[in-house]
Amino acid sequence: MTDPKPAAANTGAGRPEAAKAGAKRRFGGTPAQIHSALTFYKVLAYATGTMLLLLTAELVVRYGFHSVLMAGGTNAATGASHGFGLVNIDGGVMAVTGGLNISTLVLIVHGWMYVVYLIADFRLWSLMRWRFGRLVLIALGGVVPFLSFIVEARIHKEVLAEVEANPKAGKRY
């Protein structure tokens, strides 16, 4: 028997060309899930961007002025108590023992916050079903100072516009 549909009208997936050309936008979740992921992404973008700016300032202080920010501890030479402030590093040795090295704390917090930021990026990216390059661009926002604020504003607008333009594109469970 012959196929009632002409061969030119079928695609490789067996769907007519007209249906493929008129395909609507589909998301990987409901609009509520997308808005939740967008809020999570926005919070992490601002937090990661702020921590990245602190990290940049910390690196300037550490390598430009050979100092670290310390809270508490004892001055090794005099035995006096150290409150809060910059401590000079001479040859890799600090003059203060004990206490909390806030410079190192900023490094650690930014590192872990960036990991959570990547999770937020991936969640939003997978729900929006964007191309892989978009995920890479969003991920770079947590590495380049000030970029997370710029990328977040742009992504936020795009997500809201896409969800509003395609209200029935969400996957229903």
Beta strands, then each sheet from edge to edge (+ up, - down):
strand 1: 67-71
strand 2: 74-75
strand 3: 84-90
strand 4: 93-94
strand 5: 96-97
strand 6: 100-101
sheet 1: 4+ 3- 1+ 6-
sheet 2: 2+ 5-
end
